[in-house]
């Protein structure tokens, strides 16, 4: 397969996953901001959206103050944001069109329909319930696209590069979401495990459709260290960091076998998986959750660069 086609498939999936993540973090902020102040706390939940999306500089240059209206406009469709939901869907559609013969009809129709829906969005006239419905449609687009790829694509290098993009992006998004939870959403004076902490962690779990499955695994109330354990180290959770890296190892190994050689990408993926497999949440908290996640994000970026250099350039 041409590296250009592999690159299009890889980034198609990354941008679909990114659009879903942006919709999810907006949903978290919307849930927390709607809580009474005694539960939601005194922090600016909308500022946390900008921090999670890692676009503070662009936002400050365009809007300055992190109000609800400004953040929603910036994240959804602002021309000042090259990584808005609108931009992600547009880039995904452009990549899908470039590899129209490599993806199935179902996958193309899902992306094309999402883009047409996005073009009809008018934030100025959108009510709170309409915003929620829109964010739900964005999440549904990603879920449908993911399901269509799983059910309809041949298990060839086309599929493997598409999946690499999905899991690289998902791992990055999840690590940033967990990190911002501790460093932006939770006020410094609020104790970990307090009442405010409970509502924030529960909202985070709901945002990734994991609250019910959390209770299935732990069978107790929401505890910060258990939520972190669930989203980082539990392979049963399909969005956890270790689950993402087990998938990345699988698809990189498939590509290596098909092409008859391995390289830095395979070695980096195995090393990160080993670090995830050989630690526990007590050790992570003891050494600093923020430090652990910062290192993980850096390692994930290095893997993305290695995949690009090894296969996509």
Secondary structure as UniProt FT lines:
FT   HELIX           3..33
FT   HELIX           37..40
FT   HELIX           45..52
FT   TURN            53..54
FT   HELIX           56..62
FT   HELIX           68..76
FT   TURN            79..80
FT   TURN            82..83
FT   HELIX           85..98
FT   TURN            99..102
FT   HELIX           105..119
FT   HELIX           123..125
FT   HELIX           128..152
FT   HELIX           157..180
FT   HELIX           181..185
FT   TURN            188..189
FT   TURN            192..193
FT   HELIX           195..207
FT   TURN            208..209
FT   HELIX           211..218
FT   HELIX           224..232
FT   TURN            235..236
FT   TURN            238..239
FT   HELIX           241..259
FT   HELIX           264..277
FT   HELIX           281..287
FT   HELIX           289..307
FT   HELIX           308..312
//
